[in-house]
Amino acid sequence: MNKRHKKGRSQSTRPPKLTKPSWLTFKADEVEELVASLYRKGYPPSMIGLLLRDTYGIPSVRAVTSKKLLKILEERGLKPEIPEDLANLIRRAARVRRHLEEHPKDYHSKRGLQLIESKIHRLAEYYKRVGVLPSDWEYKPERLSIFT
């Protein structure tokens, strides 16, 4: 195995100060409205940040509003019930399960499903511990139809 290549961040760093750029014309309440309207259109929080950056020229929601994007959604009652990273892992597991129904002897995919579900369980335990998920929440593969 080649040990020379480092994994991790790609050397792009955020500015050290979290201040609103002088050239930005959007006000904090306008940005909050944009965030809420994009979420209502069906965009996940990570995509909202990218859209604001690329389409509207807003480099950081937090620099403009002094609130994180999820905090804005939470204040408006729009916060997703399951965090986005956990929902994405559950969707991946559902796709692999559907694949395994058609190809039951695909042992590589079975192993991949085990790894994905391990990540789901670890992440769910973390979110329960910090209070993002309720303590009685558990991952049940049979109710994956909501994520497909």
N, CA, C and O atoms as a GROMACS GRO file, in nm:
protein
  592
    1MET      N    1   0.084  -0.118   0.000
    1MET     CA    2   0.000   0.000   0.000
    1MET      C    3   0.089   0.124   0.000
    1MET      O    4   0.187   0.132   0.074
    2ASN      N    5   0.054   0.219  -0.082
    2ASN     CA    6   0.132   0.340  -0.093
    2ASN      C    7   0.099   0.434   0.022
    2ASN      O    8  -0.016   0.476   0.037
    3LYS      N    9   0.197   0.466   0.103
    3LYS     CA   10   0.175   0.549   0.221
    3LYS      C   11   0.211   0.696   0.196
    3LYS      O   12   0.204   0.777   0.288
    4ARG      N   13   0.250   0.731   0.076
    4ARG     CA   14   0.295   0.867   0.050
    4ARG      C   15   0.181   0.968   0.041
    4ARG      O   16   0.197   1.084   0.079
    5HIS      N   17   0.066   0.923  -0.008
    5HIS     CA   18  -0.044   1.016  -0.029
    5HIS      C   19  -0.116   1.042   0.102
    5HIS      O   20  -0.157   0.950   0.171
    6LYS      N   21  -0.130   1.168   0.133
    6LYS     CA   22  -0.203   1.205   0.254
    6LYS      C   23  -0.351   1.217   0.223
    6LYS      O   24  -0.389   1.265   0.116
    7LYS      N   25  -0.432   1.175   0.316
    7LYS     CA   26  -0.576   1.191   0.300
    7LYS      C   27  -0.617   1.315   0.376
    7LYS      O   28  -0.545   1.361   0.465
    8GLY      N   29  -0.731   1.369   0.342
    8GLY     CA   30  -0.780   1.480   0.421
    8GLY      C   31  -0.815   1.601   0.340
    8GLY      O   32  -0.850   1.591   0.222
    9ARG      N   33  -0.805   1.716   0.403
    9ARG     CA   34  -0.851   1.840   0.343
    9ARG      C   35  -0.765   1.880   0.225
    9ARG      O   36  -0.648   1.843   0.216
   10SER      N   37  -0.824   1.955   0.135
   10SER     CA   38  -0.757   1.985   0.010
   10SER      C   39  -0.688   2.122   0.011
   10SER      O   40  -0.680   2.188  -0.092
   11GLN      N   41  -0.640   2.162   0.123
   11GLN     CA   42  -0.559   2.283   0.139
   11GLN      C   43  -0.635   2.413   0.116
   11GLN      O   44  -0.572   2.519   0.112
   12SER      N   45  -0.765   2.411   0.101
   12SER     CA   46  -0.837   2.537   0.093
   12SER      C   47  -0.887   2.569   0.232
   12SER      O   48  -0.947   2.484   0.298
   13THR      N   49  -0.862   2.690   0.276
   13THR     CA   50  -0.898   2.726   0.412
   13THR      C   51  -0.996   2.843   0.410
   13THR      O   52  -0.995   2.926   0.318
   14ARG      N   53  -1.078   2.848   0.512
   14ARG     CA   54  -1.169   2.960   0.526
   14ARG      C   55  -1.092   3.080   0.581
   14ARG      O   56  -0.986   3.064   0.642
   15PRO      N   57  -1.144   3.198   0.558
   15PRO     CA   58  -1.078   3.314   0.617
   15PRO      C   59  -1.080   3.307   0.769
   15PRO      O   60  -1.175   3.254   0.827
   16PRO      N   61  -0.976   3.359   0.835
   16PRO     CA   62  -0.969   3.347   0.981
   16PRO      C   63  -1.078   3.426   1.054
   16PRO      O   64  -1.120   3.385   1.162
   17LYS      N   65  -1.123   3.538   0.997
   17LYS     CA   66  -1.226   3.618   1.061
   17LYS      C   67  -1.361   3.585   0.999
   17LYS      O   68  -1.372   3.570   0.877
   18LEU      N   69  -1.462   3.574   1.083
   18LEU     CA   70  -1.596   3.547   1.034
   18LEU      C   71  -1.671   3.679   1.026
   18LEU      O   72  -1.758   3.706   1.109
   19THR      N   73  -1.638   3.760   0.928
   19THR     CA   74  -1.703   3.890   0.912
   19THR      C   75  -1.772   3.895   0.777
   19THR      O   76  -1.733   3.827   0.682
   20LYS      N   77  -1.875   3.977   0.770
   20LYS     CA   78  -1.948   3.994   0.646
   20LYS      C   79  -1.860   4.071   0.546
   20LYS      O   80  -1.805   4.176   0.582
   21PRO      N   81  -1.846   4.021   0.424
   21PRO     CA   82  -1.766   4.094   0.326
   21PRO      C   83  -1.828   4.230   0.294
   21PRO      O   84  -1.950   4.245   0.294
   22SER      N   85  -1.744   4.327   0.267
   22SER     CA   86  -1.794   4.463   0.243
   22SER      C   87  -1.872   4.474   0.112
   22SER      O   88  -1.957   4.561   0.099
   23TRP      N   89  -1.845   4.386   0.016
   23TRP     CA   90  -1.910   4.394  -0.114
   23TRP      C   91  -2.046   4.324  -0.116
   23TRP      O   92  -2.117   4.333  -0.216
   24LEU      N   93  -2.083   4.256  -0.008
   24LEU     CA   94  -2.208   4.181  -0.005
   24LEU      C   95  -2.325   4.275   0.024
   24LEU      O   96  -2.322   4.351   0.121
   25THR      N   97  -2.428   4.269  -0.059
   25THR     CA   98  -2.542   4.360  -0.046
   25THR      C   99  -2.660   4.298   0.030
   25THR      O  100  -2.753   4.369   0.067
   26PHE      N  101  -2.657   4.168   0.054
   26PHE     CA  102  -2.767   4.101   0.124
   26PHE      C  103  -2.764   4.134   0.272
   26PHE      O  104  -2.657   4.142   0.333
   27LYS      N  105  -2.882   4.154   0.330
   27LYS     CA  106  -2.896   4.174   0.474
   27LYS      C  107  -2.924   4.039   0.539
   27LYS      O  108  -2.957   3.942   0.471
   28ALA      N  109  -2.911   4.033   0.670
   28ALA     CA  110  -2.925   3.907   0.743
   28ALA      C  111  -3.064   3.848   0.726
   28ALA      O  112  -3.077   3.727   0.705
   29ASP      N  113  -3.169   3.931   0.735
   29ASP     CA  114  -3.304   3.876   0.722
   29ASP      C  115  -3.333   3.828   0.581
   29ASP      O  116  -3.411   3.734   0.564
   30GLU      N  117  -3.273   3.889   0.480
   30GLU     CA  118  -3.289   3.842   0.342
   30GLU      C  119  -3.225   3.705   0.324
   30GLU      O  120  -3.280   3.617   0.257
   31VAL      N  121  -3.108   3.687   0.384
   31VAL     CA  122  -3.039   3.557   0.374
   31VAL      C  123  -3.120   3.450   0.445
   31VAL      O  124  -3.131   3.338   0.396
   32GLU      N  125  -3.178   3.484   0.561
   32GLU     CA  126  -3.260   3.387   0.633
   32GLU      C  127  -3.382   3.347   0.550
   32GLU      O  128  -3.420   3.230   0.548
   33GLU      N  129  -3.444   3.443   0.484
   33GLU     CA  130  -3.557   3.412   0.396
   33GLU      C  131  -3.515   3.323   0.280
   33GLU      O  132  -3.587   3.230   0.243
   34LEU      N  133  -3.398   3.351   0.222
   34LEU     CA  134  -3.346   3.266   0.113
   34LEU      C  135  -3.326   3.123   0.161
   34LEU      O  136  -3.363   3.028   0.092
   35VAL      N  137  -3.266   3.108   0.280
   35VAL     CA  138  -3.241   2.975   0.335
   35VAL      C  139  -3.373   2.900   0.353
   35VAL      O  140  -3.384   2.784   0.314
   36ALA      N  141  -3.472   2.966   0.411
   36ALA     CA  142  -3.601   2.902   0.435
   36ALA      C  143  -3.671   2.866   0.304
   36ALA      O  144  -3.728   2.758   0.291
   37SER      N  145  -3.666   2.956   0.206
   37SER     CA  146  -3.735   2.928   0.080
   37SER      C  147  -3.666   2.814   0.004
   37SER      O  148  -3.734   2.732  -0.057
   38LEU      N  149  -3.533   2.809   0.008
   38LEU     CA  150  -3.462   2.700  -0.060
   38LEU      C  151  -3.491   2.566   0.008
   38LEU      O  152  -3.502   2.463  -0.058
   39TYR      N  153  -3.503   2.568   0.141
   39TYR     CA  154  -3.534   2.442   0.211
   39TYR      C  155  -3.675   2.396   0.177
   39TYR      O  156  -3.700   2.277   0.160
   40ARG      N  157  -3.768   2.491   0.168
   40ARG     CA  158  -3.907   2.455   0.131
   40ARG      C  159  -3.915   2.399  -0.010
   40ARG      O  160  -4.003   2.318  -0.039
   41LYS      N  161  -3.822   2.441  -0.098
   41LYS     CA  162  -3.820   2.387  -0.234
   41LYS      C  163  -3.765   2.245  -0.239
   41LYS      O  164  -3.773   2.179  -0.342
   42GLY      N  165  -3.709   2.198  -0.127
   42GLY     CA  166  -3.664   2.059  -0.121
   42GLY      C  167  -3.513   2.041  -0.120
   42GLY      O  168  -3.466   1.928  -0.130
   43TYR      N  169  -3.437   2.149  -0.108
   43TYR     CA  170  -3.292   2.136  -0.106
   43TYR      C  171  -3.245   2.101   0.035
   43TYR      O  172  -3.295   2.157   0.132
   44PRO      N  173  -3.149   2.007   0.047
   44PRO     CA  174  -3.094   1.976   0.179
   44PRO      C  175  -3.001   2.089   0.225
   44PRO      O  176  -2.957   2.169   0.143
   45PRO      N  177  -2.970   2.096   0.354
   45PRO     CA  178  -2.888   2.205   0.406
   45PRO      C  179  -2.752   2.221   0.337
   45PRO      O  180  -2.708   2.334   0.313
   46SER      N  181  -2.685   2.111   0.304
   46SER     CA  182  -2.554   2.124   0.239
   46SER      C  183  -2.568   2.186   0.100
   46SER      O  184  -2.483   2.264   0.057
   47MET      N  185  -2.674   2.151   0.030
   47MET     CA  186  -2.697   2.207  -0.103
   47MET      C  187  -2.735   2.354  -0.094
   47MET      O  188  -2.702   2.432  -0.184
   48ILE      N  189  -2.804   2.392   0.012
   48ILE     CA  190  -2.842   2.532   0.031
   48ILE      C  191  -2.716   2.618   0.042
   48ILE      O  192  -2.707   2.724  -0.018
   49GLY      N  193  -2.619   2.571   0.120
   49GLY     CA  194  -2.494   2.645   0.134
   49GLY      C  195  -2.423   2.662   0.000
   49GLY      O  196  -2.371   2.769  -0.030
   50LEU      N  197  -2.422   2.556  -0.080
   50LEU     CA  198  -2.358   2.564  -0.211
   50LEU      C  199  -2.433   2.659  -0.304
   50LEU      O  200  -2.371   2.737  -0.376
   51LEU      N  201  -2.566   2.652  -0.302
   51LEU     CA  202  -2.645   2.741  -0.387
   51LEU      C  203  -2.626   2.888  -0.348
   51LEU      O  204  -2.614   2.975  -0.434
   52LEU      N  205  -2.624   2.913  -0.218
   52LEU     CA  206  -2.603   3.051  -0.174
   52LEU      C  207  -2.465   3.101  -0.217
   52LEU      O  208  -2.451   3.217  -0.257
   53ARG      N  209  -2.366   3.016  -0.208
   53ARG     CA  210  -2.231   3.055  -0.248
   53ARG      C  211  -2.220   3.076  -0.398
   53ARG      O  212  -2.168   3.178  -0.443
   54ASP      N  213  -2.269   2.979  -0.476
   54ASP     CA  214  -2.248   2.982  -0.620
   54ASP      C  215  -2.347   3.070  -0.695
   54ASP      O  216  -2.309   3.134  -0.793
   55THR      N  217  -2.472   3.075  -0.652
   55THR     CA  218  -2.574   3.149  -0.725
   55THR      C  219  -2.589   3.291  -0.675
   55THR      O  220  -2.599   3.385  -0.753
   56TYR      N  221  -2.590   3.306  -0.542
   56TYR     CA  222  -2.618   3.437  -0.484
   56TYR      C  223  -2.493   3.511  -0.439
   56TYR      O  224  -2.501   3.629  -0.404
   57GLY      N  225  -2.378   3.445  -0.438
   57GLY     CA  226  -2.254   3.510  -0.398
   57GLY      C  227  -2.241   3.534  -0.249
   57GLY      O  228  -2.170   3.625  -0.207
   58ILE      N  229  -2.309   3.453  -0.170
   58ILE     CA  230  -2.300   3.466  -0.024
   58ILE      C  231  -2.198   3.363   0.024
   58ILE      O  232  -2.226   3.244   0.024
   59PRO      N  233  -2.079   3.407   0.065
   59PRO     CA  234  -1.974   3.311   0.096
   59PRO      C  235  -2.002   3.227   0.221
   59PRO      O  236  -1.966   3.110   0.225
   60SER      N  237  -2.066   3.286   0.321
   60SER     CA  238  -2.093   3.213   0.445
   60SER      C  239  -2.218   3.268   0.510
   60SER      O  240  -2.228   3.388   0.537
   61VAL      N  241  -2.314   3.180   0.535
   61VAL     CA  242  -2.438   3.221   0.600
   61VAL      C  243  -2.408   3.270   0.741
   61VAL      O  244  -2.467   3.367   0.788
   62ARG      N  245  -2.318   3.203   0.806
   62ARG     CA  246  -2.284   3.239   0.944
   62ARG      C  247  -2.220   3.376   0.954
   62ARG      O  248  -2.242   3.449   1.051
   63ALA      N  249  -2.139   3.413   0.854
   63ALA     CA  250  -2.075   3.545   0.856
   63ALA      C  251  -2.177   3.656   0.840
   63ALA      O  252  -2.161   3.764   0.898
   64VAL      N  253  -2.282   3.631   0.764
   64VAL     CA  254  -2.382   3.735   0.736
   64VAL      C  255  -2.485   3.743   0.850
   64VAL      O  256  -2.518   3.852   0.896
   65THR      N  257  -2.534   3.627   0.893
   65THR     CA  258  -2.644   3.626   0.990
   65THR      C  259  -2.600   3.605   1.134
   65THR      O  260  -2.679   3.623   1.226
   66SER      N  261  -2.475   3.566   1.155
   66SER     CA  262  -2.420   3.526   1.285
   66SER      C  263  -2.496   3.408   1.345
   66SER      O  264  -2.496   3.389   1.466
   67LYS      N  265  -2.560   3.327   1.258
   67LYS     CA  266  -2.625   3.202   1.297
   67LYS      C  267  -2.587   3.095   1.196
   67LYS      O  268  -2.562   3.124   1.079
   68LYS      N  269  -2.583   2.972   1.243
   68LYS     CA  270  -2.559   2.862   1.150
   68LYS      C  271  -2.686   2.834   1.071
   68LYS      O  272  -2.796   2.870   1.112
   69LEU      N  273  -2.668   2.770   0.957
   69LEU     CA  274  -2.780   2.743   0.867
   69LEU      C  275  -2.887   2.657   0.935
   69LEU      O  276  -3.006   2.685   0.922
   70LEU      N  277  -2.845   2.554   1.006
   70LEU     CA  278  -2.942   2.468   1.074
   70LEU      C  279  -3.015   2.542   1.186
   70LEU      O  280  -3.130   2.511   1.216
   71LYS      N  281  -2.948   2.637   1.249
   71LYS     CA  282  -3.013   2.716   1.354
   71LYS      C  283  -3.124   2.802   1.294
   71LYS      O  284  -3.230   2.818   1.356
   72ILE      N  285  -3.101   2.856   1.175
   72ILE     CA  286  -3.204   2.935   1.106
   72ILE      C  287  -3.324   2.846   1.076
   72ILE      O  288  -3.439   2.887   1.098
   73LEU      N  289  -3.299   2.725   1.025
   73LEU     CA  290  -3.408   2.633   0.994
   73LEU      C  291  -3.483   2.591   1.121
   73LEU      O  292  -3.605   2.578   1.121
   74GLU      N  293  -3.408   2.571   1.228
   74GLU     CA  294  -3.470   2.530   1.355
   74GLU      C  295  -3.561   2.641   1.409
   74GLU      O  296  -3.670   2.613   1.459
   75GLU      N  297  -3.518   2.767   1.399
   75GLU     CA  298  -3.600   2.878   1.446
   75GLU      C  299  -3.731   2.890   1.369
   75GLU      O  300  -3.831   2.935   1.424
   76ARG      N  301  -3.729   2.850   1.244
   76ARG     CA  302  -3.849   2.859   1.161
   76ARG      C  303  -3.930   2.729   1.161
   76ARG      O  304  -4.030   2.718   1.090
   77GLY      N  305  -3.888   2.633   1.239
   77GLY     CA  306  -3.961   2.506   1.249
   77GLY      C  307  -3.941   2.416   1.128
   77GLY      O  308  -4.027   2.334   1.098
   78LEU      N  309  -3.829   2.431   1.059
   78LEU     CA  310  -3.804   2.355   0.937
   78LEU      C  311  -3.690   2.254   0.951
   78LEU      O  312  -3.651   2.190   0.854
   79LYS      N  313  -3.636   2.241   1.071
   79LYS     CA  314  -3.521   2.154   1.089
   79LYS      C  315  -3.557   2.009   1.054
   79LYS      O  316  -3.660   1.960   1.098
   80PRO      N  317  -3.473   1.941   0.976
   80PRO     CA  318  -3.503   1.801   0.941
   80PRO      C  319  -3.502   1.713   1.065
   80PRO      O  320  -3.425   1.736   1.159
   81GLU      N  321  -3.589   1.611   1.065
   81GLU     CA  322  -3.600   1.525   1.183
   81GLU      C  323  -3.478   1.434   1.199
   81GLU      O  324  -3.441   1.399   1.311
   82ILE      N  325  -3.416   1.396   1.087
   82ILE     CA  326  -3.295   1.315   1.090
   82ILE      C  327  -3.184   1.398   1.027
   82ILE      O  328  -3.206   1.457   0.921
   83PRO      N  329  -3.065   1.404   1.089
   83PRO     CA  330  -2.955   1.481   1.029
   83PRO      C  331  -2.922   1.431   0.888
   83PRO      O  332  -2.940   1.314   0.855
   84GLU      N  333  -2.872   1.522   0.808
   84GLU     CA  334  -2.852   1.494   0.666
   84GLU      C  335  -2.752   1.381   0.641
   84GLU      O  336  -2.776   1.297   0.554
   85ASP      N  337  -2.643   1.377   0.716
   85ASP     CA  338  -2.544   1.272   0.692
   85ASP      C  339  -2.600   1.134   0.726
   85ASP      O  340  -2.571   1.036   0.657
   86LEU      N  341  -2.680   1.126   0.831
   86LEU     CA  342  -2.742   0.998   0.868
   86LEU      C  343  -2.846   0.958   0.763
   86LEU      O  344  -2.855   0.841   0.726
   87ALA      N  345  -2.924   1.053   0.716
   87ALA     CA  346  -3.025   1.024   0.612
   87ALA      C  347  -2.958   0.974   0.484
   87ALA      O  348  -3.011   0.884   0.418
   88ASN      N  349  -2.844   1.033   0.448
   88ASN     CA  350  -2.773   0.988   0.328
   88ASN      C  351  -2.721   0.846   0.343
   88ASN      O  352  -2.727   0.768   0.248
   89LEU      N  353  -2.671   0.811   0.461
   89LEU     CA  354  -2.625   0.674   0.485
   89LEU      C  355  -2.742   0.576   0.479
   89LEU      O  356  -2.727   0.466   0.426
   90ILE      N  357  -2.857   0.615   0.532
   90ILE     CA  358  -2.974   0.527   0.529
   90ILE      C  359  -3.020   0.506   0.385
   90ILE      O  360  -3.059   0.396   0.348
   91ARG      N  361  -3.015   0.612   0.304
   91ARG     CA  362  -3.050   0.597   0.162
   91ARG      C  363  -2.954   0.502   0.091
   91ARG      O  364  -2.995   0.420   0.009
   92ARG      N  365  -2.825   0.514   0.122
   92ARG     CA  366  -2.727   0.424   0.062
   92ARG      C  367  -2.754   0.279   0.100
   92ARG      O  368  -2.748   0.190   0.015
   93ALA      N  369  -2.786   0.256   0.227
   93ALA     CA  370  -2.815   0.120   0.272
   93ALA      C  371  -2.939   0.066   0.201
   93ALA      O  372  -2.943  -0.052   0.167
   94ALA      N  373  -3.039   0.151   0.178
   94ALA     CA  374  -3.160   0.106   0.108
   94ALA      C  375  -3.127   0.066  -0.035
   94ALA      O  376  -3.179  -0.034  -0.086
   95ARG      N  377  -3.040   0.144  -0.101
   95ARG     CA  378  -3.001   0.108  -0.239
   95ARG      C  379  -2.927  -0.025  -0.243
   95ARG      O  380  -2.950  -0.107  -0.331
   96VAL      N  381  -2.836  -0.045  -0.146
   96VAL     CA  382  -2.760  -0.170  -0.145
   96VAL      C  383  -2.854  -0.287  -0.114
   96VAL      O  384  -2.839  -0.394  -0.172
   97ARG      N  385  -2.949  -0.269  -0.024
   97ARG     CA  386  -3.045  -0.376   0.007
   97ARG      C  387  -3.128  -0.413  -0.116
   97ARG      O  388  -3.151  -0.531  -0.143
   98ARG      N  389  -3.172  -0.312  -0.192
   98ARG     CA  390  -3.246  -0.339  -0.315
   98ARG      C  391  -3.160  -0.417  -0.414
   98ARG      O  392  -3.207  -0.508  -0.482
   99HIS      N  393  -3.032  -0.380  -0.422
   99HIS     CA  394  -2.940  -0.452  -0.510
   99HIS      C  395  -2.924  -0.596  -0.466
   99HIS      O  396  -2.920  -0.687  -0.549
  100LEU      N  397  -2.916  -0.618  -0.334
  100LEU     CA  398  -2.895  -0.754  -0.284
  100LEU      C  399  -3.019  -0.841  -0.301
  100LEU      O  400  -3.007  -0.964  -0.304
  101GLU      N  401  -3.138  -0.781  -0.311
  101GLU     CA  402  -3.257  -0.861  -0.340
  101GLU      C  403  -3.248  -0.924  -0.479
  101GLU      O  404  -3.291  -1.037  -0.499
  102GLU      N  405  -3.192  -0.851  -0.573
  102GLU     CA  406  -3.177  -0.904  -0.708
  102GLU      C  407  -3.053  -0.992  -0.721
  102GLU      O  408  -3.053  -1.088  -0.799
  103HIS      N  409  -2.948  -0.960  -0.645
  103HIS     CA  410  -2.821  -1.033  -0.656
  103HIS      C  411  -2.778  -1.083  -0.518
  103HIS      O  412  -2.689  -1.025  -0.456
  104PRO      N  413  -2.842  -1.191  -0.469
  104PRO     CA  414  -2.816  -1.236  -0.332
  104PRO      C  415  -2.675  -1.291  -0.309
  104PRO      O  416  -2.631  -1.299  -0.195
  105LYS      N  417  -2.604  -1.329  -0.414
  105LYS     CA  418  -2.470  -1.385  -0.397
  105LYS      C  419  -2.359  -1.281  -0.411
  105LYS      O  420  -2.241  -1.317  -0.416
  106ASP      N  421  -2.394  -1.156  -0.417
  106ASP     CA  422  -2.294  -1.048  -0.428
  106ASP      C  423  -2.236  -1.022  -0.290
  106ASP      O  424  -2.285  -0.937  -0.215
  107TYR      N  425  -2.131  -1.097  -0.257
  107TYR     CA  426  -2.074  -1.091  -0.123
  107TYR      C  427  -2.003  -0.960  -0.095
  107TYR      O  428  -1.997  -0.916   0.019
  108HIS      N  429  -1.949  -0.898  -0.198
  108HIS     CA  430  -1.883  -0.769  -0.179
  108HIS      C  431  -1.985  -0.664  -0.136
  108HIS      O  432  -1.957  -0.580  -0.050
  109SER      N  433  -2.101  -0.668  -0.196
  109SER     CA  434  -2.205  -0.573  -0.157
  109SER      C  435  -2.260  -0.603  -0.018
  109SER      O  436  -2.298  -0.512   0.055
  110LYS      N  437  -2.264  -0.732   0.018
  110LYS     CA  438  -2.309  -0.767   0.153
  110LYS      C  439  -2.213  -0.707   0.256
  110LYS      O  440  -2.255  -0.654   0.359
  111ARG      N  441  -2.086  -0.718   0.227
  111ARG     CA  442  -1.985  -0.660   0.318
  111ARG      C  443  -1.999  -0.508   0.321
  111ARG      O  444  -1.988  -0.446   0.427
  112GLY      N  445  -2.023  -0.448   0.204
  112GLY     CA  446  -2.043  -0.303   0.200
  112GLY      C  447  -2.163  -0.260   0.281
  112GLY      O  448  -2.160  -0.157   0.348
  113LEU      N  449  -2.270  -0.340   0.276
  113LEU     CA  450  -2.389  -0.309   0.355
  113LEU      C  451  -2.359  -0.318   0.504
  113LEU      O  452  -2.407  -0.236   0.583
  114GLN      N  453  -2.279  -0.416   0.544
  114GLN     CA  454  -2.240  -0.426   0.684
  114GLN      C  455  -2.165  -0.301   0.729
  114GLN      O  456  -2.188  -0.249   0.838
  115LEU      N  457  -2.074  -0.254   0.644
  115LEU     CA  458  -1.996  -0.135   0.679
  115LEU      C  459  -2.084  -0.011   0.686
  115LEU      O  460  -2.069   0.071   0.777
  116ILE      N  461  -2.176   0.002   0.592
  116ILE     CA  462  -2.267   0.118   0.592
  116ILE      C  463  -2.354   0.116   0.717
  116ILE      O  464  -2.373   0.219   0.782
  117GLU      N  465  -2.407  -0.002   0.751
  117GLU     CA  466  -2.494  -0.010   0.868
  117GLU      C  467  -2.416   0.011   0.997
  117GLU      O  468  -2.472   0.062   1.094
  118SER      N  469  -2.289  -0.026   1.000
  118SER     CA  470  -2.206   0.004   1.116
  118SER      C  471  -2.190   0.154   1.134
  118SER      O  472  -2.197   0.206   1.245
  119LYS      N  473  -2.170   0.224   1.022
  119LYS     CA  474  -2.158   0.370   1.027
  119LYS      C  475  -2.289   0.431   1.076
  119LYS      O  476  -2.289   0.526   1.154
  120ILE      N  477  -2.400   0.376   1.030
  120ILE     CA  478  -2.531   0.428   1.072
  120ILE      C  479  -2.546   0.412   1.223
  120ILE      O  480  -2.589   0.506   1.290
  121HIS      N  481  -2.512   0.296   1.276
  121HIS     CA  482  -2.527   0.272   1.419
  121HIS      C  483  -2.435   0.363   1.501
  121HIS      O  484  -2.475   0.417   1.604
  122ARG      N  485  -2.311   0.379   1.455
  122ARG     CA  486  -2.218   0.466   1.528
  122ARG      C  487  -2.266   0.610   1.529
  122ARG      O  488  -2.263   0.677   1.632
  123LEU      N  489  -2.311   0.657   1.412
  123LEU     CA  490  -2.357   0.795   1.400
  123LEU      C  491  -2.484   0.817   1.481
  123LEU      O  492  -2.502   0.922   1.543
  124ALA      N  493  -2.573   0.718   1.481
  124ALA     CA  494  -2.697   0.729   1.558
  124ALA      C  495  -2.666   0.736   1.708
  124ALA      O  496  -2.729   0.813   1.780
  125GLU      N  497  -2.571   0.658   1.753
  125GLU     CA  498  -2.533   0.663   1.895
  125GLU      C  499  -2.479   0.800   1.931
  125GLU      O  500  -2.510   0.854   2.038
  126TYR      N  501  -2.398   0.857   1.844
  126TYR     CA  502  -2.344   0.990   1.869
  126TYR      C  503  -2.457   1.093   1.876
  126TYR      O  504  -2.461   1.174   1.968
  127TYR      N  505  -2.548   1.089   1.779
  127TYR     CA  506  -2.657   1.187   1.777
  127TYR      C  507  -2.751   1.170   1.896
  127TYR      O  508  -2.809   1.268   1.943
  128LYS      N  509  -2.767   1.048   1.945
  128LYS     CA  510  -2.847   1.028   2.066
  128LYS      C  511  -2.776   1.089   2.187
  128LYS      O  512  -2.838   1.151   2.273
  129ARG      N  513  -2.645   1.070   2.192
  129ARG     CA  514  -2.567   1.118   2.305
  129ARG      C  515  -2.568   1.270   2.315
  129ARG      O  516  -2.575   1.326   2.424
  130VAL      N  517  -2.562   1.338   2.198
  130VAL     CA  518  -2.560   1.486   2.201
  130VAL      C  519  -2.700   1.546   2.195
  130VAL      O  520  -2.714   1.668   2.202
  131GLY      N  521  -2.802   1.463   2.182
  131GLY     CA  522  -2.939   1.511   2.190
  131GLY      C  523  -3.001   1.555   2.058
  131GLY      O  524  -3.105   1.621   2.059
  132VAL      N  525  -2.941   1.520   1.946
  132VAL     CA  526  -3.000   1.554   1.817
  132VAL      C  527  -3.113   1.458   1.783
  132VAL      O  528  -3.216   1.499   1.730
  133LEU      N  529  -3.094   1.331   1.815
  133LEU     CA  530  -3.198   1.229   1.796
  133LEU      C  531  -3.257   1.193   1.932
  133LEU      O  532  -3.188   1.199   2.033
  134PRO      N  533  -3.385   1.154   1.935
  134PRO     CA  534  -3.441   1.107   2.062
  134PRO      C  535  -3.374   0.977   2.106
  134PRO      O  536  -3.326   0.900   2.022
  135SER      N  537  -3.371   0.953   2.235
  135SER     CA  538  -3.298   0.837   2.286
  135SER      C  539  -3.363   0.704   2.248
  135SER      O  540  -3.298   0.600   2.254
  136ASP      N  541  -3.491   0.705   2.208
  136ASP     CA  542  -3.557   0.580   2.170
  136ASP      C  543  -3.551   0.555   2.020
  136ASP      O  544  -3.608   0.456   1.973
  137TRP      N  545  -3.484   0.642   1.942
  137TRP     CA  546  -3.474   0.625   1.798
  137TRP      C  547  -3.383   0.508   1.769
  137TRP      O  548  -3.277   0.494   1.831
  138GLU      N  549  -3.423   0.424   1.674
  138GLU     CA  550  -3.334   0.318   1.629
  138GLU      C  551  -3.350   0.294   1.480
  138GLU      O  552  -3.455   0.320   1.422
  139TYR      N  553  -3.244   0.245   1.422
  139TYR     CA  554  -3.240   0.218   1.279
  139TYR      C  555  -3.306   0.084   1.252
  139TYR      O  556  -3.265  -0.019   1.305
  140LYS      N  557  -3.411   0.087   1.169
  140LYS     CA  558  -3.479  -0.036   1.131
  140LYS      C  559  -3.480  -0.043   0.978
  140LYS      O  560  -3.542   0.041   0.914
  141PRO      N  561  -3.412  -0.141   0.921
  141PRO     CA  562  -3.405  -0.149   0.776
  141PRO      C  563  -3.541  -0.170   0.708
  141PRO      O  564  -3.557  -0.131   0.592
  142GLU      N  565  -3.638  -0.229   0.776
  142GLU     CA  566  -3.766  -0.256   0.710
  142GLU      C  567  -3.846  -0.128   0.686
  142GLU      O  568  -3.936  -0.129   0.602
  143ARG      N  569  -3.816  -0.020   0.756
  143ARG     CA  570  -3.889   0.106   0.730
  143ARG      C  571  -3.807   0.202   0.644
  143ARG      O  572  -3.819   0.324   0.658
  144LEU      N  573  -3.726   0.147   0.557
  144LEU     CA  574  -3.643   0.229   0.470
  144LEU      C  575  -3.719   0.287   0.352
  144LEU      O  576  -3.662   0.363   0.274
  145SER      N  577  -3.844   0.253   0.336
  145SER     CA  578  -3.920   0.300   0.221
  145SER      C  579  -3.934   0.452   0.219
  145SER      O  580  -3.955   0.510   0.113
  146ILE      N  581  -3.922   0.517   0.335
  146ILE     CA  582  -3.933   0.663   0.336
  146ILE      C  583  -3.810   0.729   0.276
  146ILE      O  584  -3.814   0.847   0.241
  147PHE      N  585  -3.700   0.656   0.263
  147PHE     CA  586  -3.577   0.712   0.212
  147PHE      C  587  -3.549   0.675   0.067
  147PHE      O  588  -3.448   0.719   0.011
  148THR      N  589  -3.633   0.597   0.007
  148THR     CA  590  -3.605   0.556  -0.132
  148THR      C  591  -3.674   0.645  -0.231
  148THR      O  592  -3.660   0.624  -0.352
   0.00000   0.00000   0.00000
